[in-house]
Amino acid sequence: MKKLVALMIALGFATTAHSADITGKVSVDMTENTANDYIATKKIEMGIAGDSGVGFGSIAIKTDANDDVILDKYHLGANLSETSSVQYGKQGDIFLDGGLEVVGNNKIANPSDLGESIIGKMGNFQARAKFTDTGTDVTDFDTIQATYSTTVSKFTLGAGVDHTISTDDNIYAGTVAFDVAEGMTLSTVATHDSSLANEVAYESMIKVGSLSAYVDGDEGDWSQNVGAGYKSTWKDLTWYVEANYNLDSEETTPAMGVSLSF
């Protein structure tokens, strides 16, 4: 809570002391929990960019399962050039992933993004070093990630790796996407994680306008989940509705949400 208050004060001071650009979003996501009850998660996000074009930052707070307000994510950074930047904070990872707003991303490897980190960007290359615990040792890192993306003809290609320092384990990911037709995109993400029983997994998705649908699986069962979602924006209001269906358990996992940007 102290860190949340300090960040709010810092961002508030920056907005009043300088002519910074402020953006914000208020959102509510409704999902089904393990008890088959529908719960709502409220989130407030605020971003700030300095008037010089160098400094930037953001903060996001949300409600937890007990309806308490907690610090979700934050970062502070600086643009070093038009194509490079560095930022620090609790900011998630850069690993290649899939899924929709909530559902999906079931079988492909998804390394933990908990904790604070430093992210550096240079063109199409990104690198992330995640601290083990900044409260005890700021020189001790847990994982290192790197990703690179490029466009070749009509194909968008990406590759990434997640390296755990203590165990020397690597998780690899690759993605390819291309436009099948105007307004229609097909993409696939594949991962390899030697720590899993089924090391290779994938998720393929097709997007047609605001509608998306996917199928995923791994080498134990290449068709385990299917899902679909619809996302639309009207002026400052964005809403979505989606669901995942497990082909083995025959269970459906729905989700929906709405957000207001300002």
ChimeraX commands (.cxc) that place a marker at each C-alpha (Angstrom):
marker #1 position 0.00,0.00,0.00 radius 0.5
marker #1 position 2.86,2.41,0.76 radius 0.5
marker #1 position 4.27,1.82,-2.73 radius 0.5
marker #1 position 0.84,2.42,-4.25 radius 0.5
marker #1 position 0.42,5.72,-2.40 radius 0.5
marker #1 position 3.95,6.86,-3.32 radius 0.5
marker #1 position 3.37,6.12,-7.00 radius 0.5
marker #1 position 0.03,7.92,-7.00 radius 0.5
marker #1 position 1.65,10.99,-5.41 radius 0.5
marker #1 position 4.56,10.92,-7.89 radius 0.5
marker #1 position 2.28,10.67,-10.91 radius 0.5
marker #1 position -0.04,13.32,-9.50 radius 0.5
marker #1 position 2.87,15.72,-8.95 radius 0.5
marker #1 position 4.12,15.11,-12.48 radius 0.5
marker #1 position 0.74,16.02,-13.95 radius 0.5
marker #1 position 0.49,19.31,-12.06 radius 0.5
marker #1 position 4.14,20.40,-12.23 radius 0.5
marker #1 position 4.61,19.66,-15.94 radius 0.5
marker #1 position 2.46,19.68,-19.05 radius 0.5
marker #1 position 2.31,15.91,-19.33 radius 0.5
marker #1 position -0.05,13.83,-21.45 radius 0.5
marker #1 position -2.39,11.75,-19.29 radius 0.5
marker #1 position -4.37,8.70,-20.39 radius 0.5
marker #1 position -6.61,6.49,-18.32 radius 0.5
marker #1 position -8.95,3.51,-18.42 radius 0.5
marker #1 position -11.58,2.13,-16.06 radius 0.5
marker #1 position -12.61,-1.47,-16.69 radius 0.5
marker #1 position -14.75,-4.27,-15.25 radius 0.5
marker #1 position -14.13,-7.93,-16.15 radius 0.5
marker #1 position -16.62,-10.66,-15.28 radius 0.5
marker #1 position -15.38,-14.24,-15.09 radius 0.5
marker #1 position -16.39,-17.58,-13.58 radius 0.5
marker #1 position -14.35,-18.80,-10.60 radius 0.5
marker #1 position -13.64,-22.37,-9.44 radius 0.5
marker #1 position -16.87,-22.39,-7.40 radius 0.5
marker #1 position -18.83,-21.68,-10.61 radius 0.5
marker #1 position -19.74,-18.23,-9.34 radius 0.5
marker #1 position -19.42,-15.13,-11.50 radius 0.5
marker #1 position -17.14,-12.45,-10.06 radius 0.5
marker #1 position -16.28,-8.93,-11.20 radius 0.5
marker #1 position -12.75,-7.51,-11.17 radius 0.5
marker #1 position -12.52,-3.73,-11.29 radius 0.5
marker #1 position -9.38,-2.03,-12.58 radius 0.5
marker #1 position -8.21,1.58,-12.93 radius 0.5
marker #1 position -5.19,2.37,-15.11 radius 0.5
marker #1 position -3.39,5.70,-15.61 radius 0.5
marker #1 position -0.55,6.46,-17.99 radius 0.5
marker #1 position 1.67,9.53,-18.20 radius 0.5
marker #1 position 4.09,10.77,-20.84 radius 0.5
marker #1 position 6.37,13.76,-20.20 radius 0.5
marker #1 position 6.14,16.81,-22.43 radius 0.5
marker #1 position 9.77,16.40,-23.52 radius 0.5
marker #1 position 9.06,12.99,-25.03 radius 0.5
marker #1 position 11.68,11.32,-22.80 radius 0.5
marker #1 position 10.01,10.19,-19.58 radius 0.5
marker #1 position 6.91,8.01,-19.31 radius 0.5
marker #1 position 5.14,5.86,-16.74 radius 0.5
marker #1 position 1.92,4.12,-15.81 radius 0.5
marker #1 position 0.11,2.66,-12.84 radius 0.5
marker #1 position -2.76,0.17,-12.59 radius 0.5
marker #1 position -4.79,-0.73,-9.51 radius 0.5
marker #1 position -7.48,-3.38,-9.26 radius 0.5
marker #1 position -9.68,-5.24,-6.80 radius 0.5
marker #1 position -8.68,-8.71,-5.60 radius 0.5
marker #1 position -10.87,-11.68,-4.62 radius 0.5
marker #1 position -11.63,-9.96,-1.28 radius 0.5
marker #1 position -12.65,-6.76,-3.09 radius 0.5
marker #1 position -9.60,-4.98,-1.66 radius 0.5
marker #1 position -7.78,-2.42,-3.81 radius 0.5
marker #1 position -4.25,-3.58,-4.67 radius 0.5
marker #1 position -1.40,-2.37,-6.88 radius 0.5
marker #1 position -1.55,-4.44,-10.06 radius 0.5
marker #1 position 1.19,-3.03,-12.28 radius 0.5
marker #1 position 3.38,0.05,-12.64 radius 0.5
marker #1 position 6.41,1.20,-14.57 radius 0.5
marker #1 position 8.65,4.22,-14.98 radius 0.5
marker #1 position 10.81,4.61,-18.07 radius 0.5
marker #1 position 12.76,6.79,-20.46 radius 0.5
marker #1 position 12.94,6.94,-24.25 radius 0.5
marker #1 position 16.61,6.80,-25.22 radius 0.5
marker #1 position 15.91,7.39,-28.91 radius 0.5
marker #1 position 13.03,7.10,-31.37 radius 0.5
marker #1 position 13.41,3.30,-31.39 radius 0.5
marker #1 position 14.88,2.44,-27.99 radius 0.5
marker #1 position 13.78,2.75,-24.36 radius 0.5
marker #1 position 14.33,1.33,-20.90 radius 0.5
marker #1 position 11.78,0.93,-18.11 radius 0.5
marker #1 position 11.54,-0.46,-14.60 radius 0.5
marker #1 position 8.57,-1.72,-12.62 radius 0.5
marker #1 position 6.08,-4.48,-12.00 radius 0.5
marker #1 position 5.09,-4.72,-15.62 radius 0.5
marker #1 position 4.47,-8.26,-16.81 radius 0.5
marker #1 position 6.64,-10.16,-19.24 radius 0.5
marker #1 position 7.47,-9.84,-22.93 radius 0.5
marker #1 position 7.14,-13.54,-23.79 radius 0.5
marker #1 position 5.15,-14.47,-26.89 radius 0.5
marker #1 position 1.64,-15.55,-25.96 radius 0.5
marker #1 position -1.85,-16.03,-27.35 radius 0.5
marker #1 position -5.40,-16.02,-26.07 radius 0.5
marker #1 position -8.13,-13.43,-26.12 radius 0.5
marker #1 position -8.87,-10.87,-23.41 radius 0.5
marker #1 position -9.30,-13.53,-20.70 radius 0.5
marker #1 position -9.79,-17.00,-22.16 radius 0.5
marker #1 position -7.32,-18.94,-24.28 radius 0.5
marker #1 position -3.59,-19.25,-23.76 radius 0.5
marker #1 position -4.33,-22.65,-22.23 radius 0.5
marker #1 position -1.61,-25.02,-23.40 radius 0.5
marker #1 position 1.28,-22.92,-24.69 radius 0.5
marker #1 position 4.05,-22.24,-22.17 radius 0.5
marker #1 position 3.37,-19.16,-20.08 radius 0.5
marker #1 position 6.32,-18.23,-17.82 radius 0.5
marker #1 position 5.45,-16.41,-14.61 radius 0.5
marker #1 position 5.50,-12.64,-14.90 radius 0.5
marker #1 position 5.20,-11.92,-11.16 radius 0.5
marker #1 position 7.75,-9.51,-9.72 radius 0.5
marker #1 position 9.59,-6.38,-10.73 radius 0.5
marker #1 position 11.85,-6.18,-13.76 radius 0.5
marker #1 position 13.84,-4.05,-16.16 radius 0.5
marker #1 position 12.83,-4.05,-19.83 radius 0.5
marker #1 position 14.99,-2.69,-22.62 radius 0.5
marker #1 position 13.77,-2.15,-26.18 radius 0.5
marker #1 position 15.76,-1.46,-29.32 radius 0.5
marker #1 position 13.85,-1.59,-32.57 radius 0.5
marker #1 position 12.23,-5.01,-32.92 radius 0.5
marker #1 position 14.34,-6.51,-30.13 radius 0.5
marker #1 position 13.31,-6.62,-26.46 radius 0.5
marker #1 position 15.03,-8.00,-23.36 radius 0.5
marker #1 position 13.70,-8.36,-19.82 radius 0.5
marker #1 position 15.51,-9.18,-16.57 radius 0.5
marker #1 position 13.22,-10.06,-13.66 radius 0.5
marker #1 position 14.45,-9.53,-10.11 radius 0.5
marker #1 position 14.13,-12.29,-7.54 radius 0.5
marker #1 position 13.18,-9.83,-4.78 radius 0.5
marker #1 position 14.05,-6.13,-4.92 radius 0.5
marker #1 position 13.36,-5.88,-1.19 radius 0.5
marker #1 position 16.36,-8.06,-0.36 radius 0.5
marker #1 position 18.85,-7.82,-3.25 radius 0.5
marker #1 position 18.61,-5.67,-6.38 radius 0.5
marker #1 position 21.52,-7.52,-7.99 radius 0.5
marker #1 position 19.84,-10.95,-7.91 radius 0.5
marker #1 position 17.86,-11.86,-11.03 radius 0.5
marker #1 position 15.43,-14.74,-11.45 radius 0.5
marker #1 position 14.77,-14.96,-15.19 radius 0.5
marker #1 position 15.88,-13.34,-18.43 radius 0.5
marker #1 position 13.67,-13.06,-21.50 radius 0.5
marker #1 position 14.40,-11.94,-25.04 radius 0.5
marker #1 position 12.13,-11.56,-28.07 radius 0.5
marker #1 position 12.56,-10.44,-31.66 radius 0.5
marker #1 position 9.95,-9.79,-34.35 radius 0.5
marker #1 position 10.19,-8.93,-38.02 radius 0.5
marker #1 position 8.09,-8.76,-41.17 radius 0.5
marker #1 position 8.97,-10.77,-44.26 radius 0.5
marker #1 position 6.70,-10.11,-47.23 radius 0.5
marker #1 position 3.15,-10.52,-45.86 radius 0.5
marker #1 position 4.31,-12.63,-42.87 radius 0.5
marker #1 position 4.97,-11.33,-39.36 radius 0.5
marker #1 position 7.46,-13.57,-37.56 radius 0.5
marker #1 position 8.52,-13.65,-33.91 radius 0.5
marker #1 position 10.83,-15.67,-31.68 radius 0.5
marker #1 position 11.44,-15.63,-27.95 radius 0.5
marker #1 position 13.23,-17.38,-25.10 radius 0.5
marker #1 position 12.74,-17.43,-21.33 radius 0.5
marker #1 position 15.81,-18.46,-19.30 radius 0.5
marker #1 position 15.62,-19.40,-15.62 radius 0.5
marker #1 position 19.00,-18.61,-14.08 radius 0.5
marker #1 position 18.87,-20.94,-11.06 radius 0.5
marker #1 position 17.97,-24.07,-13.05 radius 0.5
marker #1 position 19.47,-23.12,-16.43 radius 0.5
marker #1 position 16.15,-24.09,-18.08 radius 0.5
marker #1 position 14.96,-22.50,-21.31 radius 0.5
marker #1 position 11.47,-22.10,-22.75 radius 0.5
marker #1 position 11.30,-21.31,-26.47 radius 0.5
marker #1 position 8.49,-19.71,-28.47 radius 0.5
marker #1 position 7.82,-18.86,-32.08 radius 0.5
marker #1 position 4.95,-17.15,-33.85 radius 0.5
marker #1 position 3.83,-16.49,-37.40 radius 0.5
marker #1 position 0.92,-14.36,-38.61 radius 0.5
marker #1 position -0.30,-13.34,-42.03 radius 0.5
marker #1 position -3.31,-11.77,-43.71 radius 0.5
marker #1 position -5.39,-14.41,-45.46 radius 0.5
marker #1 position -7.60,-11.74,-46.98 radius 0.5
marker #1 position -8.54,-8.15,-46.26 radius 0.5
marker #1 position -9.71,-8.01,-42.66 radius 0.5
marker #1 position -8.83,-11.66,-42.01 radius 0.5
marker #1 position -5.65,-12.71,-40.13 radius 0.5
marker #1 position -4.38,-16.18,-39.26 radius 0.5
marker #1 position -1.72,-16.63,-36.55 radius 0.5
marker #1 position -0.05,-19.47,-34.66 radius 0.5
marker #1 position 2.06,-19.48,-31.50 radius 0.5
marker #1 position 4.13,-22.57,-30.65 radius 0.5
marker #1 position 6.24,-23.20,-27.54 radius 0.5
marker #1 position 8.72,-25.77,-26.29 radius 0.5
marker #1 position 9.15,-26.34,-22.54 radius 0.5
marker #1 position 11.29,-29.35,-21.59 radius 0.5
marker #1 position 10.01,-29.24,-17.99 radius 0.5
marker #1 position 6.53,-30.35,-19.14 radius 0.5
marker #1 position 5.40,-33.89,-19.91 radius 0.5
marker #1 position 4.13,-32.66,-23.29 radius 0.5
marker #1 position 6.93,-30.33,-24.29 radius 0.5
marker #1 position 5.49,-28.88,-27.51 radius 0.5
marker #1 position 2.23,-26.90,-27.52 radius 0.5
marker #1 position 0.47,-24.50,-29.87 radius 0.5
marker #1 position -2.45,-22.13,-30.32 radius 0.5
marker #1 position -3.83,-21.11,-33.72 radius 0.5
marker #1 position -6.21,-18.19,-34.10 radius 0.5
marker #1 position -8.17,-16.62,-36.90 radius 0.5
marker #1 position -9.48,-13.06,-36.70 radius 0.5
marker #1 position -12.15,-11.65,-38.97 radius 0.5
marker #1 position -12.90,-8.07,-38.07 radius 0.5
marker #1 position -14.01,-8.00,-34.43 radius 0.5
marker #1 position -14.53,-11.78,-34.25 radius 0.5
marker #1 position -11.77,-14.20,-33.18 radius 0.5
marker #1 position -11.67,-17.98,-32.86 radius 0.5
marker #1 position -8.89,-20.36,-31.81 radius 0.5
marker #1 position -7.91,-23.97,-31.25 radius 0.5
marker #1 position -5.06,-25.24,-29.08 radius 0.5
marker #1 position -3.36,-28.40,-27.86 radius 0.5
marker #1 position -0.05,-30.11,-27.24 radius 0.5
marker #1 position 1.76,-33.21,-28.42 radius 0.5
marker #1 position -0.37,-35.33,-26.06 radius 0.5
marker #1 position -3.58,-34.13,-27.72 radius 0.5
marker #1 position -3.43,-31.68,-30.59 radius 0.5
marker #1 position -7.05,-30.53,-30.16 radius 0.5
marker #1 position -7.88,-29.80,-26.52 radius 0.5
marker #1 position -9.63,-26.42,-26.47 radius 0.5
marker #1 position -11.58,-24.22,-28.84 radius 0.5
marker #1 position -12.78,-20.72,-28.15 radius 0.5
marker #1 position -14.23,-17.62,-29.69 radius 0.5
marker #1 position -14.72,-13.99,-28.78 radius 0.5
marker #1 position -16.11,-10.71,-30.02 radius 0.5
marker #1 position -14.58,-7.33,-29.17 radius 0.5
marker #1 position -15.90,-3.96,-30.27 radius 0.5
marker #1 position -15.30,-0.27,-29.57 radius 0.5
marker #1 position -17.82,2.53,-29.70 radius 0.5
marker #1 position -16.26,5.94,-29.14 radius 0.5
marker #1 position -14.50,5.68,-25.71 radius 0.5
marker #1 position -16.26,2.44,-24.73 radius 0.5
marker #1 position -14.79,-1.01,-25.43 radius 0.5
marker #1 position -16.58,-4.26,-24.65 radius 0.5
marker #1 position -15.97,-7.94,-25.23 radius 0.5
marker #1 position -17.63,-11.32,-24.75 radius 0.5
marker #1 position -15.85,-14.65,-25.18 radius 0.5
marker #1 position -15.79,-18.28,-24.11 radius 0.5
marker #1 position -13.47,-21.30,-24.04 radius 0.5
marker #1 position -14.72,-24.87,-24.54 radius 0.5
marker #1 position -12.63,-27.83,-23.37 radius 0.5
marker #1 position -13.13,-30.71,-25.81 radius 0.5
marker #1 position -12.14,-33.32,-23.20 radius 0.5
marker #1 position -14.06,-32.18,-20.11 radius 0.5
marker #1 position -16.81,-30.51,-22.16 radius 0.5
marker #1 position -16.66,-27.50,-19.83 radius 0.5
marker #1 position -17.34,-23.95,-21.01 radius 0.5
marker #1 position -15.52,-20.97,-19.49 radius 0.5
marker #1 position -17.15,-17.64,-20.33 radius 0.5
marker #1 position -15.86,-14.11,-19.79 radius 0.5
marker #1 position -17.04,-10.61,-20.59 radius 0.5
marker #1 position -16.00,-7.09,-19.81 radius 0.5
marker #1 position -16.31,-3.40,-20.54 radius 0.5
marker #1 position -13.84,-0.51,-20.28 radius 0.5
marker #1 position -13.95,3.26,-20.62 radius 0.5
marker #1 position -10.87,5.11,-21.87 radius 0.5
marker #1 position -10.18,8.78,-21.26 radius 0.5
marker link #1:1,2 radius 0.2
marker link #1:2,3 radius 0.2
marker link #1:3,4 radius 0.2
marker link #1:4,5 radius 0.2
marker link #1:5,6 radius 0.2
marker link #1:6,7 radius 0.2
marker link #1:7,8 radius 0.2
marker link #1:8,9 radius 0.2
marker link #1:9,10 radius 0.2
marker link #1:10,11 radius 0.2
marker link #1:11,12 radius 0.2
marker link #1:12,13 radius 0.2
marker link #1:13,14 radius 0.2
marker link #1:14,15 radius 0.2
marker link #1:15,16 radius 0.2
marker link #1:16,17 radius 0.2
marker link #1:17,18 radius 0.2
marker link #1:18,19 radius 0.2
marker link #1:19,20 radius 0.2
marker link #1:20,21 radius 0.2
marker link #1:21,22 radius 0.2
marker link #1:22,23 radius 0.2
marker link #1:23,24 radius 0.2
marker link #1:24,25 radius 0.2
marker link #1:25,26 radius 0.2
marker link #1:26,27 radius 0.2
marker link #1:27,28 radius 0.2
marker link #1:28,29 radius 0.2
marker link #1:29,30 radius 0.2
marker link #1:30,31 radius 0.2
marker link #1:31,32 radius 0.2
marker link #1:32,33 radius 0.2
marker link #1:33,34 radius 0.2
marker link #1:34,35 radius 0.2
marker link #1:35,36 radius 0.2
marker link #1:36,37 radius 0.2
marker link #1:37,38 radius 0.2
marker link #1:38,39 radius 0.2
marker link #1:39,40 radius 0.2
marker link #1:40,41 radius 0.2
marker link #1:41,42 radius 0.2
marker link #1:42,43 radius 0.2
marker link #1:43,44 radius 0.2
marker link #1:44,45 radius 0.2
marker link #1:45,46 radius 0.2
marker link #1:46,47 radius 0.2
marker link #1:47,48 radius 0.2
marker link #1:48,49 radius 0.2
marker link #1:49,50 radius 0.2
marker link #1:50,51 radius 0.2
marker link #1:51,52 radius 0.2
marker link #1:52,53 radius 0.2
marker link #1:53,54 radius 0.2
marker link #1:54,55 radius 0.2
marker link #1:55,56 radius 0.2
marker link #1:56,57 radius 0.2
marker link #1:57,58 radius 0.2
marker link #1:58,59 radius 0.2
marker link #1:59,60 radius 0.2
marker link #1:60,61 radius 0.2
marker link #1:61,62 radius 0.2
marker link #1:62,63 radius 0.2
marker link #1:63,64 radius 0.2
marker link #1:64,65 radius 0.2
marker link #1:65,66 radius 0.2
marker link #1:66,67 radius 0.2
marker link #1:67,68 radius 0.2
marker link #1:68,69 radius 0.2
marker link #1:69,70 radius 0.2
marker link #1:70,71 radius 0.2
marker link #1:71,72 radius 0.2
marker link #1:72,73 radius 0.2
marker link #1:73,74 radius 0.2
marker link #1:74,75 radius 0.2
marker link #1:75,76 radius 0.2
marker link #1:76,77 radius 0.2
marker link #1:77,78 radius 0.2
marker link #1:78,79 radius 0.2
marker link #1:79,80 radius 0.2
marker link #1:80,81 radius 0.2
marker link #1:81,82 radius 0.2
marker link #1:82,83 radius 0.2
marker link #1:83,84 radius 0.2
marker link #1:84,85 radius 0.2
marker link #1:85,86 radius 0.2
marker link #1:86,87 radius 0.2
marker link #1:87,88 radius 0.2
marker link #1:88,89 radius 0.2
marker link #1:89,90 radius 0.2
marker link #1:90,91 radius 0.2
marker link #1:91,92 radius 0.2
marker link #1:92,93 radius 0.2
marker link #1:93,94 radius 0.2
marker link #1:94,95 radius 0.2
marker link #1:95,96 radius 0.2
marker link #1:96,97 radius 0.2
marker link #1:97,98 radius 0.2
marker link #1:98,99 radius 0.2
marker link #1:99,100 radius 0.2
marker link #1:100,101 radius 0.2
marker link #1:101,102 radius 0.2
marker link #1:102,103 radius 0.2
marker link #1:103,104 radius 0.2
marker link #1:104,105 radius 0.2
marker link #1:105,106 radius 0.2
marker link #1:106,107 radius 0.2
marker link #1:107,108 radius 0.2
marker link #1:108,109 radius 0.2
marker link #1:109,110 radius 0.2
marker link #1:110,111 radius 0.2
marker link #1:111,112 radius 0.2
marker link #1:112,113 radius 0.2
marker link #1:113,114 radius 0.2
marker link #1:114,115 radius 0.2
marker link #1:115,116 radius 0.2
marker link #1:116,117 radius 0.2
marker link #1:117,118 radius 0.2
marker link #1:118,119 radius 0.2
marker link #1:119,120 radius 0.2
marker link #1:120,121 radius 0.2
marker link #1:121,122 radius 0.2
marker link #1:122,123 radius 0.2
marker link #1:123,124 radius 0.2
marker link #1:124,125 radius 0.2
marker link #1:125,126 radius 0.2
marker link #1:126,127 radius 0.2
marker link #1:127,128 radius 0.2
marker link #1:128,129 radius 0.2
marker link #1:129,130 radius 0.2
marker link #1:130,131 radius 0.2
marker link #1:131,132 radius 0.2
marker link #1:132,133 radius 0.2
marker link #1:133,134 radius 0.2
marker link #1:134,135 radius 0.2
marker link #1:135,136 radius 0.2
marker link #1:136,137 radius 0.2
marker link #1:137,138 radius 0.2
marker link #1:138,139 radius 0.2
marker link #1:139,140 radius 0.2
marker link #1:140,141 radius 0.2
marker link #1:141,142 radius 0.2
marker link #1:142,143 radius 0.2
marker link #1:143,144 radius 0.2
marker link #1:144,145 radius 0.2
marker link #1:145,146 radius 0.2
marker link #1:146,147 radius 0.2
marker link #1:147,148 radius 0.2
marker link #1:148,149 radius 0.2
marker link #1:149,150 radius 0.2
marker link #1:150,151 radius 0.2
marker link #1:151,152 radius 0.2
marker link #1:152,153 radius 0.2
marker link #1:153,154 radius 0.2
marker link #1:154,155 radius 0.2
marker link #1:155,156 radius 0.2
marker link #1:156,157 radius 0.2
marker link #1:157,158 radius 0.2
marker link #1:158,159 radius 0.2
marker link #1:159,160 radius 0.2
marker link #1:160,161 radius 0.2
marker link #1:161,162 radius 0.2
marker link #1:162,163 radius 0.2
marker link #1:163,164 radius 0.2
marker link #1:164,165 radius 0.2
marker link #1:165,166 radius 0.2
marker link #1:166,167 radius 0.2
marker link #1:167,168 radius 0.2
marker link #1:168,169 radius 0.2
marker link #1:169,170 radius 0.2
marker link #1:170,171 radius 0.2
marker link #1:171,172 radius 0.2
marker link #1:172,173 radius 0.2
marker link #1:173,174 radius 0.2
marker link #1:174,175 radius 0.2
marker link #1:175,176 radius 0.2
marker link #1:176,177 radius 0.2
marker link #1:177,178 radius 0.2
marker link #1:178,179 radius 0.2
marker link #1:179,180 radius 0.2
marker link #1:180,181 radius 0.2
marker link #1:181,182 radius 0.2
marker link #1:182,183 radius 0.2
marker link #1:183,184 radius 0.2
marker link #1:184,185 radius 0.2
marker link #1:185,186 radius 0.2
marker link #1:186,187 radius 0.2
marker link #1:187,188 radius 0.2
marker link #1:188,189 radius 0.2
marker link #1:189,190 radius 0.2
marker link #1:190,191 radius 0.2
marker link #1:191,192 radius 0.2
marker link #1:192,193 radius 0.2
marker link #1:193,194 radius 0.2
marker link #1:194,195 radius 0.2
marker link #1:195,196 radius 0.2
marker link #1:196,197 radius 0.2
marker link #1:197,198 radius 0.2
marker link #1:198,199 radius 0.2
marker link #1:199,200 radius 0.2
marker link #1:200,201 radius 0.2
marker link #1:201,202 radius 0.2
marker link #1:202,203 radius 0.2
marker link #1:203,204 radius 0.2
marker link #1:204,205 radius 0.2
marker link #1:205,206 radius 0.2
marker link #1:206,207 radius 0.2
marker link #1:207,208 radius 0.2
marker link #1:208,209 radius 0.2
marker link #1:209,210 radius 0.2
marker link #1:210,211 radius 0.2
marker link #1:211,212 radius 0.2
marker link #1:212,213 radius 0.2
marker link #1:213,214 radius 0.2
marker link #1:214,215 radius 0.2
marker link #1:215,216 radius 0.2
marker link #1:216,217 radius 0.2
marker link #1:217,218 radius 0.2
marker link #1:218,219 radius 0.2
marker link #1:219,220 radius 0.2
marker link #1:220,221 radius 0.2
marker link #1:221,222 radius 0.2
marker link #1:222,223 radius 0.2
marker link #1:223,224 radius 0.2
marker link #1:224,225 radius 0.2
marker link #1:225,226 radius 0.2
marker link #1:226,227 radius 0.2
marker link #1:227,228 radius 0.2
marker link #1:228,229 radius 0.2
marker link #1:229,230 radius 0.2
marker link #1:230,231 radius 0.2
marker link #1:231,232 radius 0.2
marker link #1:232,233 radius 0.2
marker link #1:233,234 radius 0.2
marker link #1:234,235 radius 0.2
marker link #1:235,236 radius 0.2
marker link #1:236,237 radius 0.2
marker link #1:237,238 radius 0.2
marker link #1:238,239 radius 0.2
marker link #1:239,240 radius 0.2
marker link #1:240,241 radius 0.2
marker link #1:241,242 radius 0.2
marker link #1:242,243 radius 0.2
marker link #1:243,244 radius 0.2
marker link #1:244,245 radius 0.2
marker link #1:245,246 radius 0.2
marker link #1:246,247 radius 0.2
marker link #1:247,248 radius 0.2
marker link #1:248,249 radius 0.2
marker link #1:249,250 radius 0.2
marker link #1:250,251 radius 0.2
marker link #1:251,252 radius 0.2
marker link #1:252,253 radius 0.2
marker link #1:253,254 radius 0.2
marker link #1:254,255 radius 0.2
marker link #1:255,256 radius 0.2
marker link #1:256,257 radius 0.2
marker link #1:257,258 radius 0.2
marker link #1:258,259 radius 0.2
marker link #1:259,260 radius 0.2
marker link #1:260,261 radius 0.2
marker link #1:261,262 radius 0.2
view
